[in-house]
Amino acid sequence: MPVRVHLDDVLHARRMTLTELSERVDITLANLSILKTGKAKAIRFSTLEAICTALACQPGDILSFDQETL
């Protein structure tokens, strides 16, 4: 899939665990794990906004597009 998820990198930079993010954003750990591993097929803008707010980042810090994998 050409959309890459860099949630692990941002979490590491913020010294935050997935569990802590789950509690801050009120999203299940299972759903965040699916997103983190790149297995998610979609993400709601409200979820992306909540994650970006909790991590003090931009959507582009979490997601990138890799044209070479097309």
PQR file of N, CA, C, O and H, with PARSE charges and radii, in Angstrom:
ATOM      1  N   MET A   1       0.855  -1.180   0.000 -0.4000 1.5000
ATOM      2  CA  MET A   1       0.000   0.000   0.000 -0.0000 2.0000
ATOM      3  C   MET A   1       0.898   1.239   0.000  0.5500 1.7000
ATOM      4  O   MET A   1       1.858   1.304   0.767 -0.5500 1.4000
ATOM      5  N   PRO A   2       0.598   2.207  -0.841 -0.5600 1.5000
ATOM      6  CA  PRO A   2       1.469   3.374  -0.951  0.2800 2.0000
ATOM      7  C   PRO A   2       1.358   4.371   0.207  0.5500 1.7000
ATOM      8  O   PRO A   2       2.206   5.254   0.338 -0.5500 1.4000
ATOM      9  N   VAL A   3       0.338   4.243   1.040 -0.4000 1.5000
ATOM     10  CA  VAL A   3       0.235   5.131   2.205 -0.0000 2.0000
ATOM     11  C   VAL A   3       0.952   4.456   3.373  0.5500 1.7000
ATOM     12  O   VAL A   3       0.610   3.339   3.761 -0.5500 1.4000
ATOM     13  H   VAL A   3      -0.351   3.525   0.934  0.4000 1.0000
ATOM     14  N   ARG A   4       1.927   5.131   3.915 -0.4000 1.5000
ATOM     15  CA  ARG A   4       2.725   4.604   5.029 -0.0000 2.0000
ATOM     16  C   ARG A   4       2.311   5.300   6.322  0.5500 1.7000
ATOM     17  O   ARG A   4       2.023   6.497   6.334 -0.5500 1.4000
ATOM     18  H   ARG A   4       2.204   6.039   3.600  0.4000 1.0000
ATOM     19  N   VAL A   5       2.286   4.539   7.398 -0.4000 1.5000
ATOM     20  CA  VAL A   5       1.935   5.066   8.717 -0.0000 2.0000
ATOM     21  C   VAL A   5       3.199   5.106   9.570  0.5500 1.7000
ATOM     22  O   VAL A   5       3.897   4.102   9.717 -0.5500 1.4000
ATOM     23  H   VAL A   5       2.520   3.567   7.388  0.4000 1.0000
ATOM     24  N   HIS A   6       3.481   6.280  10.128 -0.4000 1.5000
ATOM     25  CA  HIS A   6       4.693   6.479  10.924 -0.0000 2.0000
ATOM     26  C   HIS A   6       4.346   6.753  12.386  0.5500 1.7000
ATOM     27  O   HIS A   6       5.050   7.495  13.071 -0.5500 1.4000
ATOM     28  H   HIS A   6       2.915   7.095  10.008  0.4000 1.0000
ATOM     29  N   LEU A   7       3.271   6.155  12.851 -0.4000 1.5000
ATOM     30  CA  LEU A   7       2.816   6.390  14.222 -0.0000 2.0000
ATOM     31  C   LEU A   7       3.859   5.956  15.239  0.5500 1.7000
ATOM     32  O   LEU A   7       4.059   6.635  16.246 -0.5500 1.4000
ATOM     33  H   LEU A   7       2.699   5.553  12.295  0.4000 1.0000
ATOM     34  N   ASP A   8       4.517   4.849  14.996 -0.4000 1.5000
ATOM     35  CA  ASP A   8       5.566   4.364  15.913 -0.0000 2.0000
ATOM     36  C   ASP A   8       6.677   5.398  16.087  0.5500 1.7000
ATOM     37  O   ASP A   8       7.140   5.643  17.200 -0.5500 1.4000
ATOM     38  H   ASP A   8       4.355   4.296  14.178  0.4000 1.0000
ATOM     39  N   ASP A   9       7.096   5.996  14.982 -0.4000 1.5000
ATOM     40  CA  ASP A   9       8.178   6.981  15.033 -0.0000 2.0000
ATOM     41  C   ASP A   9       7.772   8.207  15.854  0.5500 1.7000
ATOM     42  O   ASP A   9       8.554   8.710  16.660 -0.5500 1.4000
ATOM     43  H   ASP A   9       6.719   5.796  14.077  0.4000 1.0000
ATOM     44  N   VAL A  10       6.550   8.678  15.641 -0.4000 1.5000
ATOM     45  CA  VAL A  10       6.074   9.858  16.365 -0.0000 2.0000
ATOM     46  C   VAL A  10       5.892   9.527  17.846  0.5500 1.7000
ATOM     47  O   VAL A  10       6.242  10.332  18.709 -0.5500 1.4000
ATOM     48  H   VAL A  10       5.915   8.269  14.986  0.4000 1.0000
ATOM     49  N   LEU A  11       5.351   8.356  18.140 -0.4000 1.5000
ATOM     50  CA  LEU A  11       5.207   7.946  19.543 -0.0000 2.0000
ATOM     51  C   LEU A  11       6.572   7.884  20.223  0.5500 1.7000
ATOM     52  O   LEU A  11       6.731   8.354  21.350 -0.5500 1.4000
ATOM     53  H   LEU A  11       5.067   7.702  17.439  0.4000 1.0000
ATOM     54  N   HIS A  12       7.544   7.311  19.546 -0.4000 1.5000
ATOM     55  CA  HIS A  12       8.890   7.198  20.113 -0.0000 2.0000
ATOM     56  C   HIS A  12       9.491   8.584  20.372  0.5500 1.7000
ATOM     57  O   HIS A  12      10.096   8.827  21.416 -0.5500 1.4000
ATOM     58  H   HIS A  12       7.415   6.929  18.630  0.4000 1.0000
ATOM     59  N   ALA A  13       9.313   9.483  19.407 -0.4000 1.5000
ATOM     60  CA  ALA A  13       9.843  10.842  19.559 -0.0000 2.0000
ATOM     61  C   ALA A  13       9.193  11.577  20.723  0.5500 1.7000
ATOM     62  O   ALA A  13       9.826  12.417  21.363 -0.5500 1.4000
ATOM     63  H   ALA A  13       8.821   9.287  18.558  0.4000 1.0000
ATOM     64  N   ARG A  14       7.924  11.261  20.998 -0.4000 1.5000
ATOM     65  CA  ARG A  14       7.196  11.918  22.090 -0.0000 2.0000
ATOM     66  C   ARG A  14       7.309  11.145  23.409  0.5500 1.7000
ATOM     67  O   ARG A  14       6.768  11.553  24.436 -0.5500 1.4000
ATOM     68  H   ARG A  14       7.411  10.579  20.478  0.4000 1.0000
ATOM     69  N   ARG A  15       8.034  10.009  23.348 -0.4000 1.5000
ATOM     70  CA  ARG A  15       8.185   9.128  24.526 -0.0000 2.0000
ATOM     71  C   ARG A  15       6.829   8.758  25.116  0.5500 1.7000
ATOM     72  O   ARG A  15       6.598   8.871  26.320 -0.5500 1.4000
ATOM     73  H   ARG A  15       8.473   9.678  22.513  0.4000 1.0000
ATOM     74  N   MET A  16       5.947   8.314  24.235 -0.4000 1.5000
ATOM     75  CA  MET A  16       4.591   7.941  24.628 -0.0000 2.0000
ATOM     76  C   MET A  16       4.321   6.516  24.147  0.5500 1.7000
ATOM     77  O   MET A  16       4.765   6.125  23.068 -0.5500 1.4000
ATOM     78  H   MET A  16       6.136   8.222  23.257  0.4000 1.0000
ATOM     79  N   THR A  17       3.605   5.757  24.939 -0.4000 1.5000
ATOM     80  CA  THR A  17       3.244   4.402  24.543 -0.0000 2.0000
ATOM     81  C   THR A  17       1.922   4.422  23.786  0.5500 1.7000
ATOM     82  O   THR A  17       1.166   5.392  23.849 -0.5500 1.4000
ATOM     83  H   THR A  17       3.244   6.075  25.816  0.4000 1.0000
ATOM     84  N   LEU A  18       1.662   3.349  23.079 -0.4000 1.5000
ATOM     85  CA  LEU A  18       0.393   3.215  22.370 -0.0000 2.0000
ATOM     86  C   LEU A  18      -0.758   3.183  23.364  0.5500 1.7000
ATOM     87  O   LEU A  18      -1.839   3.701  23.084 -0.5500 1.4000
ATOM     88  H   LEU A  18       2.275   2.561  23.028  0.4000 1.0000
ATOM     89  N   THR A  19      -0.531   2.584  24.513 -0.4000 1.5000
ATOM     90  CA  THR A  19      -1.559   2.527  25.554 -0.0000 2.0000
ATOM     91  C   THR A  19      -1.891   3.929  26.057  0.5500 1.7000
ATOM     92  O   THR A  19      -3.063   4.258  26.240 -0.5500 1.4000
ATOM     93  H   THR A  19       0.347   2.164  24.740  0.4000 1.0000
ATOM     94  N   GLU A  20      -0.881   4.748  26.281 -0.4000 1.5000
ATOM     95  CA  GLU A  20      -1.116   6.108  26.743 -0.0000 2.0000
ATOM     96  C   GLU A  20      -1.868   6.917  25.686  0.5500 1.7000
ATOM     97  O   GLU A  20      -2.774   7.683  26.016 -0.5500 1.4000
ATOM     98  H   GLU A  20       0.071   4.481  26.132  0.4000 1.0000
ATOM     99  N   LEU A  21      -1.495   6.747  24.430 -0.4000 1.5000
ATOM    100  CA  LEU A  21      -2.208   7.441  23.355 -0.0000 2.0000
ATOM    101  C   LEU A  21      -3.652   6.980  23.291  0.5500 1.7000
ATOM    102  O   LEU A  21      -4.559   7.790  23.099 -0.5500 1.4000
ATOM    103  H   LEU A  21      -0.760   6.125  24.162  0.4000 1.0000
ATOM    104  N   SER A  22      -3.865   5.699  23.449 -0.4000 1.5000
ATOM    105  CA  SER A  22      -5.220   5.143  23.444 -0.0000 2.0000
ATOM    106  C   SER A  22      -6.089   5.787  24.519  0.5500 1.7000
ATOM    107  O   SER A  22      -7.253   6.105  24.274 -0.5500 1.4000
ATOM    108  H   SER A  22      -3.128   5.042  23.605  0.4000 1.0000
ATOM    109  N   GLU A  23      -5.532   5.974  25.692 -0.4000 1.5000
ATOM    110  CA  GLU A  23      -6.274   6.597  26.790 -0.0000 2.0000
ATOM    111  C   GLU A  23      -6.536   8.077  26.518  0.5500 1.7000
ATOM    112  O   GLU A  23      -7.623   8.575  26.812 -0.5500 1.4000
ATOM    113  H   GLU A  23      -4.587   5.716  25.891  0.4000 1.0000
ATOM    114  N   ARG A  24      -5.565   8.776  25.968 -0.4000 1.5000
ATOM    115  CA  ARG A  24      -5.724  10.211  25.693 -0.0000 2.0000
ATOM    116  C   ARG A  24      -6.738  10.482  24.585  0.5500 1.7000
ATOM    117  O   ARG A  24      -7.480  11.463  24.633 -0.5500 1.4000
ATOM    118  H   ARG A  24      -4.682   8.372  25.730  0.4000 1.0000
ATOM    119  N   VAL A  25      -6.759   9.612  23.603 -0.4000 1.5000
ATOM    120  CA  VAL A  25      -7.592   9.831  22.423 -0.0000 2.0000
ATOM    121  C   VAL A  25      -8.931   9.113  22.536  0.5500 1.7000
ATOM    122  O   VAL A  25      -9.844   9.381  21.756 -0.5500 1.4000
ATOM    123  H   VAL A  25      -6.156   8.815  23.565  0.4000 1.0000
ATOM    124  N   ASP A  26      -9.055   8.214  23.487 -0.4000 1.5000
ATOM    125  CA  ASP A  26     -10.264   7.415  23.691 -0.0000 2.0000
ATOM    126  C   ASP A  26     -10.574   6.548  22.476  0.5500 1.7000
ATOM    127  O   ASP A  26     -11.702   6.505  21.986 -0.5500 1.4000
ATOM    128  H   ASP A  26      -8.313   7.996  24.121  0.4000 1.0000
ATOM    129  N   ILE A  27      -9.546   5.866  22.012 -0.4000 1.5000
ATOM    130  CA  ILE A  27      -9.656   4.900  20.921 -0.0000 2.0000
ATOM    131  C   ILE A  27      -9.101   3.586  21.460  0.5500 1.7000
ATOM    132  O   ILE A  27      -8.126   3.574  22.212 -0.5500 1.4000
ATOM    133  H   ILE A  27      -8.630   5.901  22.410  0.4000 1.0000
ATOM    134  N   THR A  28      -9.725   2.495  21.074 -0.4000 1.5000
ATOM    135  CA  THR A  28      -9.267   1.217  21.607 -0.0000 2.0000
ATOM    136  C   THR A  28      -7.830   0.932  21.173  0.5500 1.7000
ATOM    137  O   THR A  28      -7.384   1.343  20.102 -0.5500 1.4000
ATOM    138  H   THR A  28     -10.517   2.505  20.463  0.4000 1.0000
ATOM    139  N   LEU A  29      -7.146   0.233  22.020 -0.4000 1.5000
ATOM    140  CA  LEU A  29      -5.774  -0.163  21.737 -0.0000 2.0000
ATOM    141  C   LEU A  29      -5.724  -1.016  20.470  0.5500 1.7000
ATOM    142  O   LEU A  29      -4.789  -0.901  19.678 -0.5500 1.4000
ATOM    143  H   LEU A  29      -7.508  -0.102  22.890  0.4000 1.0000
ATOM    144  N   ALA A  30      -6.719  -1.862  20.283 -0.4000 1.5000
ATOM    145  CA  ALA A  30      -6.761  -2.721  19.097 -0.0000 2.0000
ATOM    146  C   ALA A  30      -6.851  -1.889  17.820  0.5500 1.7000
ATOM    147  O   ALA A  30      -6.157  -2.181  16.846 -0.5500 1.4000
ATOM    148  H   ALA A  30      -7.478  -1.956  20.926  0.4000 1.0000
ATOM    149  N   ASN A  31      -7.694  -0.861  17.810 -0.4000 1.5000
ATOM    150  CA  ASN A  31      -7.830  -0.019  16.623 -0.0000 2.0000
ATOM    151  C   ASN A  31      -6.560   0.786  16.350  0.5500 1.7000
ATOM    152  O   ASN A  31      -6.169   0.951  15.194 -0.5500 1.4000
ATOM    153  H   ASN A  31      -8.258  -0.624  18.601  0.4000 1.0000
ATOM    154  N   LEU A  32      -5.919   1.286  17.399 -0.4000 1.5000
ATOM    155  CA  LEU A  32      -4.657   1.998  17.212 -0.0000 2.0000
ATOM    156  C   LEU A  32      -3.571   1.057  16.700  0.5500 1.7000
ATOM    157  O   LEU A  32      -2.736   1.452  15.886 -0.5500 1.4000
ATOM    158  H   LEU A  32      -6.237   1.153  18.338  0.4000 1.0000
ATOM    159  N   SER A  33      -3.583  -0.166  17.168 -0.4000 1.5000
ATOM    160  CA  SER A  33      -2.605  -1.147  16.725 -0.0000 2.0000
ATOM    161  C   SER A  33      -2.789  -1.453  15.239  0.5500 1.7000
ATOM    162  O   SER A  33      -1.807  -1.597  14.511 -0.5500 1.4000
ATOM    163  H   SER A  33      -4.262  -0.486  17.829  0.4000 1.0000
ATOM    164  N   ILE A  34      -4.030  -1.553  14.790 -0.4000 1.5000
ATOM    165  CA  ILE A  34      -4.315  -1.779  13.373 -0.0000 2.0000
ATOM    166  C   ILE A  34      -3.797  -0.612  12.543  0.5500 1.7000
ATOM    167  O   ILE A  34      -3.222  -0.809  11.472 -0.5500 1.4000
ATOM    168  H   ILE A  34      -4.828  -1.436  15.381  0.4000 1.0000
ATOM    169  N   LEU A  35      -4.001   0.596  13.037 -0.4000 1.5000
ATOM    170  CA  LEU A  35      -3.498   1.776  12.343 -0.0000 2.0000
ATOM    171  C   LEU A  35      -1.970   1.784  12.322  0.5500 1.7000
ATOM    172  O   LEU A  35      -1.357   2.041  11.286 -0.5500 1.4000
ATOM    173  H   LEU A  35      -4.468   0.756  13.907  0.4000 1.0000
ATOM    174  N   LYS A  36      -1.367   1.502  13.467 -0.4000 1.5000
ATOM    175  CA  LYS A  36       0.099   1.542  13.604 -0.0000 2.0000
ATOM    176  C   LYS A  36       0.789   0.553  12.674  0.5500 1.7000
ATOM    177  O   LYS A  36       1.848   0.854  12.124 -0.5500 1.4000
ATOM    178  H   LYS A  36      -1.865   1.293  14.309  0.4000 1.0000
ATOM    179  N   THR A  37       0.205  -0.605  12.497 -0.4000 1.5000
ATOM    180  CA  THR A  37       0.825  -1.637  11.656 -0.0000 2.0000
ATOM    181  C   THR A  37       0.535  -1.443  10.173  0.5500 1.7000
ATOM    182  O   THR A  37       1.018  -2.211   9.341 -0.5500 1.4000
ATOM    183  H   THR A  37      -0.655  -0.849  12.943  0.4000 1.0000
ATOM    184  N   GLY A  38      -0.250  -0.421   9.838 -0.4000 1.5000
ATOM    185  CA  GLY A  38      -0.556  -0.148   8.443 -0.0000 2.0000
ATOM    186  C   GLY A  38      -1.639  -1.019   7.863  0.5500 1.7000
ATOM    187  O   GLY A  38      -1.812  -1.055   6.645 -0.5500 1.4000
ATOM    188  H   GLY A  38      -0.642   0.203  10.515  0.4000 1.0000
ATOM    189  N   LYS A  39      -2.378  -1.724   8.703 -0.4000 1.5000
ATOM    190  CA  LYS A  39      -3.432  -2.617   8.232 -0.0000 2.0000
ATOM    191  C   LYS A  39      -4.791  -1.927   8.109  0.5500 1.7000
ATOM    192  O   LYS A  39      -5.744  -2.519   7.602 -0.5500 1.4000
ATOM    193  H   LYS A  39      -2.238  -1.695   9.693  0.4000 1.0000
ATOM    194  N   ALA A  40      -4.881  -0.695   8.566 -0.4000 1.5000
ATOM    195  CA  ALA A  40      -6.142   0.050   8.492 -0.0000 2.0000
ATOM    196  C   ALA A  40      -6.437   0.408   7.042  0.5500 1.7000
ATOM    197  O   ALA A  40      -5.533   0.771   6.290 -0.5500 1.4000
ATOM    198  H   ALA A  40      -4.107  -0.214   8.977  0.4000 1.0000
ATOM    199  N   LYS A  41      -7.687   0.307   6.657 -0.4000 1.5000
ATOM    200  CA  LYS A  41      -8.101   0.658   5.303 -0.0000 2.0000
ATOM    201  C   LYS A  41      -8.555   2.108   5.219  0.5500 1.7000
ATOM    202  O   LYS A  41      -8.600   2.682   4.131 -0.5500 1.4000
ATOM    203  H   LYS A  41      -8.422   0.012   7.268  0.4000 1.0000
ATOM    204  N   ALA A  42      -8.893   2.707   6.361 -0.4000 1.5000
ATOM    205  CA  ALA A  42      -9.393   4.084   6.396 -0.0000 2.0000
ATOM    206  C   ALA A  42      -9.178   4.654   7.790  0.5500 1.7000
ATOM    207  O   ALA A  42      -8.959   3.921   8.754 -0.5500 1.4000
ATOM    208  H   ALA A  42      -8.856   2.241   7.245  0.4000 1.0000
ATOM    209  N   ILE A  43      -9.246   5.981   7.876 -0.4000 1.5000
ATOM    210  CA  ILE A  43      -9.185   6.651   9.166 -0.0000 2.0000
ATOM    211  C   ILE A  43     -10.099   7.872   9.085  0.5500 1.7000
ATOM    212  O   ILE A  43     -10.083   8.605   8.096 -0.5500 1.4000
ATOM    213  H   ILE A  43      -9.424   6.577   7.093  0.4000 1.0000
ATOM    214  N   ARG A  44     -10.880   8.078  10.113 -0.4000 1.5000
ATOM    215  CA  ARG A  44     -11.761   9.243  10.159 -0.0000 2.0000
ATOM    216  C   ARG A  44     -10.924  10.481  10.437  0.5500 1.7000
ATOM    217  O   ARG A  44      -9.927  10.431  11.156 -0.5500 1.4000
ATOM    218  H   ARG A  44     -10.893   7.483  10.916  0.4000 1.0000
ATOM    219  N   PHE A  45     -11.353  11.592   9.850 -0.4000 1.5000
ATOM    220  CA  PHE A  45     -10.655  12.849  10.112 -0.0000 2.0000
ATOM    221  C   PHE A  45     -10.704  13.201  11.592  0.5500 1.7000
ATOM    222  O   PHE A  45      -9.748  13.762  12.127 -0.5500 1.4000
ATOM    223  H   PHE A  45     -12.163  11.633   9.265  0.4000 1.0000
ATOM    224  N   SER A  46     -11.806  12.879  12.254 -0.4000 1.5000
ATOM    225  CA  SER A  46     -11.907  13.190  13.685 -0.0000 2.0000
ATOM    226  C   SER A  46     -10.894  12.375  14.487  0.5500 1.7000
ATOM    227  O   SER A  46     -10.341  12.868  15.470 -0.5500 1.4000
ATOM    228  H   SER A  46     -12.583  12.424  11.818  0.4000 1.0000
ATOM    229  N   THR A  47     -10.653  11.149  14.078 -0.4000 1.5000
ATOM    230  CA  THR A  47      -9.650  10.311  14.743 -0.0000 2.0000
ATOM    231  C   THR A  47      -8.253  10.856  14.479  0.5500 1.7000
ATOM    232  O   THR A  47      -7.436  10.950  15.395 -0.5500 1.4000
ATOM    233  H   THR A  47     -11.102  10.749  13.280  0.4000 1.0000
ATOM    234  N   LEU A  48      -7.980  11.213  13.232 -0.4000 1.5000
ATOM    235  CA  LEU A  48      -6.684  11.785  12.884 -0.0000 2.0000
ATOM    236  C   LEU A  48      -6.447  13.087  13.639  0.5500 1.7000
ATOM    237  O   LEU A  48      -5.340  13.347  14.110 -0.5500 1.4000
ATOM    238  H   LEU A  48      -8.643  11.137  12.488  0.4000 1.0000
ATOM    239  N   GLU A  49      -7.483  13.897  13.750 -0.4000 1.5000
ATOM    240  CA  GLU A  49      -7.377  15.156  14.494 -0.0000 2.0000
ATOM    241  C   GLU A  49      -7.065  14.894  15.965  0.5500 1.7000
ATOM    242  O   GLU A  49      -6.216  15.568  16.548 -0.5500 1.4000
ATOM    243  H   GLU A  49      -8.382  13.687  13.366  0.4000 1.0000
ATOM    244  N   ALA A  50      -7.741  13.926  16.565 -0.4000 1.5000
ATOM    245  CA  ALA A  50      -7.511  13.608  17.969 -0.0000 2.0000
ATOM    246  C   ALA A  50      -6.094  13.096  18.202  0.5500 1.7000
ATOM    247  O   ALA A  50      -5.457  13.453  19.193 -0.5500 1.4000
ATOM    248  H   ALA A  50      -8.431  13.378  16.092  0.4000 1.0000
ATOM    249  N   ILE A  51      -5.602  12.258  17.291 -0.4000 1.5000
ATOM    250  CA  ILE A  51      -4.237  11.737  17.408 -0.0000 2.0000
ATOM    251  C   ILE A  51      -3.229  12.872  17.270  0.5500 1.7000
ATOM    252  O   ILE A  51      -2.280  12.962  18.048 -0.5500 1.4000
ATOM    253  H   ILE A  51      -6.120  11.967  16.486  0.4000 1.0000
ATOM    254  N   CYS A  52      -3.435  13.735  16.285 -0.4000 1.5000
ATOM    255  CA  CYS A  52      -2.520  14.855  16.085 -0.0000 2.0000
ATOM    256  C   CYS A  52      -2.537  15.812  17.269  0.5500 1.7000
ATOM    257  O   CYS A  52      -1.494  16.353  17.639 -0.5500 1.4000
ATOM    258  H   CYS A  52      -4.206  13.662  15.653  0.4000 1.0000
ATOM    259  N   THR A  53      -3.696  16.028  17.864 -0.4000 1.5000
ATOM    260  CA  THR A  53      -3.793  16.887  19.045 -0.0000 2.0000
ATOM    261  C   THR A  53      -3.024  16.274  20.208  0.5500 1.7000
ATOM    262  O   THR A  53      -2.269  16.966  20.892 -0.5500 1.4000
ATOM    263  H   THR A  53      -4.543  15.589  17.564  0.4000 1.0000
ATOM    264  N   ALA A  54      -3.215  14.979  20.433 -0.4000 1.5000
ATOM    265  CA  ALA A  54      -2.551  14.301  21.548 -0.0000 2.0000
ATOM    266  C   ALA A  54      -1.042  14.252  21.372  0.5500 1.7000
ATOM    267  O   ALA A  54      -0.300  14.306  22.353 -0.5500 1.4000
ATOM    268  H   ALA A  54      -3.828  14.417  19.877  0.4000 1.0000
ATOM    269  N   LEU A  55      -0.577  14.150  20.114 -0.4000 1.5000
ATOM    270  CA  LEU A  55       0.851  14.033  19.848 -0.0000 2.0000
ATOM    271  C   LEU A  55       1.494  15.366  19.460  0.5500 1.7000
ATOM    272  O   LEU A  55       2.702  15.434  19.228 -0.5500 1.4000
ATOM    273  H   LEU A  55      -1.180  14.106  19.318  0.4000 1.0000
ATOM    274  N   ALA A  56       0.692  16.414  19.390 -0.4000 1.5000
ATOM    275  CA  ALA A  56       1.169  17.741  18.991 -0.0000 2.0000
ATOM    276  C   ALA A  56       1.951  17.649  17.678  0.5500 1.7000
ATOM    277  O   ALA A  56       3.103  18.076  17.592 -0.5500 1.4000
ATOM    278  H   ALA A  56      -0.289  16.360  19.577  0.4000 1.0000
ATOM    279  N   CYS A  57       1.301  17.084  16.664 -0.4000 1.5000
ATOM    280  CA  CYS A  57       1.942  16.914  15.367 -0.0000 2.0000
ATOM    281  C   CYS A  57       0.963  17.232  14.248  0.5500 1.7000
ATOM    282  O   CYS A  57      -0.195  17.567  14.496 -0.5500 1.4000
ATOM    283  H   CYS A  57       0.366  16.737  16.734  0.4000 1.0000
ATOM    284  N   GLN A  58       1.435  17.124  13.029 -0.4000 1.5000
ATOM    285  CA  GLN A  58       0.628  17.330  11.837 -0.0000 2.0000
ATOM    286  C   GLN A  58       0.305  15.969  11.221  0.5500 1.7000
ATOM    287  O   GLN A  58       1.041  15.008  11.444 -0.5500 1.4000
ATOM    288  H   GLN A  58       2.376  16.852  12.827  0.4000 1.0000
ATOM    289  N   PRO A  59      -0.794  15.869  10.439 -0.5600 1.5000
ATOM    290  CA  PRO A  59      -1.108  14.590   9.787  0.2800 2.0000
ATOM    291  C   PRO A  59       0.051  14.052   8.946  0.5500 1.7000
ATOM    292  O   PRO A  59       0.251  12.840   8.868 -0.5500 1.4000
ATOM    293  N   GLY A  60       0.809  14.942   8.322 -0.4000 1.5000
ATOM    294  CA  GLY A  60       1.952  14.523   7.517 -0.0000 2.0000
ATOM    295  C   GLY A  60       3.081  13.912   8.324  0.5500 1.7000
ATOM    296  O   GLY A  60       3.955  13.249   7.765 -0.5500 1.4000
ATOM    297  H   GLY A  60       0.647  15.927   8.385  0.4000 1.0000
ATOM    298  N   ASP A  61       3.075  14.128   9.635 -0.4000 1.5000
ATOM    299  CA  ASP A  61       4.064  13.490  10.498 -0.0000 2.0000
ATOM    300  C   ASP A  61       3.722  12.021  10.714  0.5500 1.7000
ATOM    301  O   ASP A  61       4.598  11.204  10.998 -0.5500 1.4000
ATOM    302  H   ASP A  61       2.365  14.666  10.089  0.4000 1.0000
ATOM    303  N   ILE A  62       2.448  11.697  10.577 -0.4000 1.5000
ATOM    304  CA  ILE A  62       1.958  10.338  10.835 -0.0000 2.0000
ATOM    305  C   ILE A  62       1.796   9.541   9.542  0.5500 1.7000
ATOM    306  O   ILE A  62       2.051   8.337   9.513 -0.5500 1.4000
ATOM    307  H   ILE A  62       1.737  12.360  10.346  0.4000 1.0000
ATOM    308  N   LEU A  63       1.375  10.213   8.480 -0.4000 1.5000
ATOM    309  CA  LEU A  63       1.094   9.546   7.216 -0.0000 2.0000
ATOM    310  C   LEU A  63       1.971  10.102   6.104  0.5500 1.7000
ATOM    311  O   LEU A  63       2.263  11.297   6.068 -0.5500 1.4000
ATOM    312  H   LEU A  63       1.168  11.191   8.504  0.4000 1.0000
ATOM    313  N   SER A  64       2.389   9.223   5.198 -0.4000 1.5000
ATOM    314  CA  SER A  64       3.110   9.659   4.011 -0.0000 2.0000
ATOM    315  C   SER A  64       2.643   8.814   2.831  0.5500 1.7000
ATOM    316  O   SER A  64       2.071   7.738   3.011 -0.5500 1.4000
ATOM    317  H   SER A  64       2.152   8.252   5.228  0.4000 1.0000
ATOM    318  N   PHE A  65       2.894   9.316   1.621 -0.4000 1.5000
ATOM    319  CA  PHE A  65       2.498   8.640   0.406 -0.0000 2.0000
ATOM    320  C   PHE A  65       3.743   8.263  -0.370  0.5500 1.7000
ATOM    321  O   PHE A  65       4.573   9.119  -0.675 -0.5500 1.4000
ATOM    322  H   PHE A  65       3.358  10.190   1.475  0.4000 1.0000
ATOM    323  N   ASP A  66       3.876   6.989  -0.689 -0.4000 1.5000
ATOM    324  CA  ASP A  66       5.051   6.476  -1.400 -0.0000 2.0000
ATOM    325  C   ASP A  66       4.628   6.036  -2.793  0.5500 1.7000
ATOM    326  O   ASP A  66       4.081   4.946  -2.959 -0.5500 1.4000
ATOM    327  H   ASP A  66       3.201   6.293  -0.441  0.4000 1.0000
ATOM    328  N   GLN A  67       4.876   6.870  -3.794 -0.4000 1.5000
ATOM    329  CA  GLN A  67       4.461   6.571  -5.160 -0.0000 2.0000
ATOM    330  C   GLN A  67       5.203   5.386  -5.760  0.5500 1.7000
ATOM    331  O   GLN A  67       4.698   4.737  -6.676 -0.5500 1.4000
ATOM    332  H   GLN A  67       5.320   7.755  -3.659  0.4000 1.0000
ATOM    333  N   GLU A  68       6.360   5.107  -5.268 -0.4000 1.5000
ATOM    334  CA  GLU A  68       7.161   4.027  -5.853 -0.0000 2.0000
ATOM    335  C   GLU A  68       6.587   2.648  -5.593  0.5500 1.7000
ATOM    336  O   GLU A  68       7.000   1.684  -6.238 -0.5500 1.4000
ATOM    337  H   GLU A  68       6.770   5.634  -4.524  0.4000 1.0000
ATOM    338  N   THR A  69       5.640   2.524  -4.662 -0.4000 1.5000
ATOM    339  CA  THR A  69       5.039   1.224  -4.379 -0.0000 2.0000
ATOM    340  C   THR A  69       3.764   1.001  -5.167  0.5500 1.7000
ATOM    341  O   THR A  69       3.081  -0.004  -4.969 -0.5500 1.4000
ATOM    342  H   THR A  69       5.304   3.306  -4.139  0.4000 1.0000
ATOM    343  N   LEU A  70       3.433   1.925  -6.060 -0.4000 1.5000
ATOM    344  CA  LEU A  70       2.227   1.771  -6.893 -0.0000 2.0000
ATOM    345  C   LEU A  70       2.419   0.721  -7.944  0.5500 1.7000
ATOM    346  O   LEU A  70       1.509   0.461  -8.731 -0.5500 1.4000
ATOM    347  H   LEU A  70       3.987   2.741  -6.221  0.4000 1.0000
TER
END
